[in-house]
């Protein structure tokens, strides 16, 4: 049961993943959670580092799609300045949002990666969708009220994962 929460890779920040690393893994598109993965949940403007990373993906021809449980209104507002495509109300951990985004791009399961900061929603959804995953550390230490519930249960998941997979740890990039 615990295997379904195990990420394929663990990277400190989404910006550490370069287009070259993605290509080396056969990844043609990136799906990402919104809050505390792509942007801080309480700061929708994004950082200069984010914008530089998005331009690098765009220049490499690697599309990025936000797959979030948030409402369409919330995501559209948060992404207004970034102009990114998204799937709202994705119902993670169900694989529906990831599968929709993948089908919309016409890609195979091994050609996309789901990036997120939560085991219960993002990693589990990636596992159920059969796609590789990247767990990142949350951008900020605080969470919206509804995420705090997941974080409580994630403590137990982290402990169990550490016991079953002692080699599991954060690395600087996908090549380590």
C-alpha positions in Angstrom: 0.0 0.0 0.0 2.8 2.5 0.9 4.3 2.1 -2.6 1.5 4.1 -4.1 2.9 7.2 -2.4 6.5 6.8 -3.4 7.7 9.4 -5.9 9.8 8.5 -8.9 12.2 11.4 -8.0 12.5 13.8 -5.1 13.9 17.3 -6.0 14.0 20.3 -3.7 12.3 22.7 -6.1 10.6 22.4 -9.5 13.1 24.9 -10.9 16.0 22.4 -10.4 14.5 20.3 -13.2 16.0 21.3 -16.6 14.6 20.6 -20.0 17.7 18.6 -20.8 17.1 16.4 -17.7 13.4 15.9 -18.8 14.4 15.0 -22.3 17.0 12.5 -21.0 14.2 10.7 -19.2 11.9 10.7 -22.3 9.6 13.4 -20.7 7.8 15.5 -23.3 5.4 17.4 -21.0 5.2 18.5 -17.4 2.1 18.4 -15.3 2.3 20.3 -12.0 0.3 21.1 -9.0 -0.4 24.8 -8.4 -0.1 25.8 -4.7 3.3 25.4 -3.0 4.6 23.6 -6.1 4.5 26.1 -8.9 3.7 29.2 -6.9 3.3 30.0 -3.2 -0.3 29.4 -2.2 -0.6 32.9 -0.9 1.4 34.7 -3.7 0.0 34.1 -7.2 2.6 36.4 -9.0 5.3 33.8 -9.1 9.0 34.5 -8.8 11.6 35.6 -11.4 13.1 32.1 -11.0 9.7 30.6 -12.0 9.4 32.8 -15.1 12.9 31.9 -16.2 12.2 28.2 -15.8 8.9 28.5 -17.7 10.7 30.2 -20.6 13.3 27.5 -20.6 10.6 24.8 -20.9 8.8 26.8 -23.6 12.0 27.3 -25.6 12.6 23.5 -25.4 9.1 22.8 -26.6 8.0 21.1 -23.4 4.5 22.1 -22.5 3.5 22.7 -18.8 -0.1 22.0 -17.7 -1.3 22.8 -14.2 -3.4 19.9 -12.8 -5.1 21.2 -9.6 -8.0 20.4 -7.3 -8.7 24.1 -7.2 -11.7 25.7 -8.9 -11.4 27.1 -12.4 -11.9 30.7 -11.0 -9.1 30.2 -8.5 -6.6 28.7 -11.0 -7.4 31.3 -13.7 -6.8 34.1 -11.3 -3.6 32.6 -10.0 -2.2 31.9 -13.5 -3.4 35.2 -15.1 0.1 36.6 -15.6 1.6 33.3 -16.5 -1.0 32.2 -19.2 -0.6 28.5 -18.6 -3.2 25.8 -19.6 -4.8 24.0 -16.7 -7.1 21.3 -15.6 -9.3 22.4 -12.7 -11.2 20.3 -10.2 -8.9 17.4 -11.1 -10.1 15.3 -8.1 -6.6 14.2 -7.1 -5.8 11.6 -5.9 -8.0 10.2 -8.6 -6.1 10.1 -11.9 -8.8 11.9 -13.9 -7.0 15.3 -14.2 -3.7 13.8 -15.2 -5.3 11.5 -17.7 -7.3 14.3 -19.3 -4.2 16.5 -19.6 -2.2 13.6 -21.1 -4.9 12.7 -23.6 -5.3 16.4 -24.6 -1.6 16.4 -25.5 -1.7 13.0 -27.2 1.1 11.6 -25.1 1.9 8.2 -23.5 2.1 7.7 -19.8 5.9 7.5 -19.8 6.2 10.8 -21.7 4.7 13.0 -19.0 5.6 13.7 -15.4 3.5 14.9 -12.5 5.2 17.3 -10.1 3.7 18.1 -6.7 4.5 18.8 -3.1 2.0 16.4 -1.5 2.1 12.6 -1.2 -1.7 12.1 -0.7 -2.8 14.1 -3.7 0.0 14.5 -6.2 2.1 11.3 -5.8 -0.9 9.1 -5.3 -2.6 10.5 -8.3 0.5 10.0 -10.5 0.7 6.4 -9.3 -2.9 5.8 -10.1 -2.5 7.4 -13.5 0.6 5.3 -14.2 2.9 8.3 -14.8 6.3 9.2 -13.3 6.3 11.7 -10.5 8.5 14.3 -8.9 8.0 15.3 -5.2 9.2 18.8 -4.5 9.5 20.6 -1.1 6.7 23.1 -0.6 7.7 26.6 -1.7 6.5 28.1 1.7 6.2 26.5 5.1 2.5 27.5 5.5 -0.5 25.9 3.8 -4.1 26.7 3.1 -6.5 25.2 5.8 -7.5 22.3 3.6 -4.0 21.3 2.9 -3.1 21.2 6.6 -5.3 18.2 7.0 -3.3 16.3 4.3 0.0 17.4 5.9 -1.1 15.8 9.2 -1.6 12.4 7.5 1.5 12.8 5.4 3.7 12.7 8.5 2.7 9.0 8.9 3.2 8.3 5.2 6.7 9.9 5.3 7.7 7.8 8.3 6.5 4.6 6.7 8.2 5.4 3.4 11.5 6.1 5.2 11.2 2.7 6.9 10.4 0.8 3.7 12.6 2.8 1.3 15.6 4.0 3.4 17.4 5.0 0.2 14.7 7.5 -0.7 15.9 11.1 -0.3 15.9 14.5 -2.0 18.5 14.9 -4.8 19.5 18.0 -6.7 18.3 16.9 -10.1 16.9 13.9 -12.1 20.4 12.6 -13.0 21.7 11.9 -9.5 
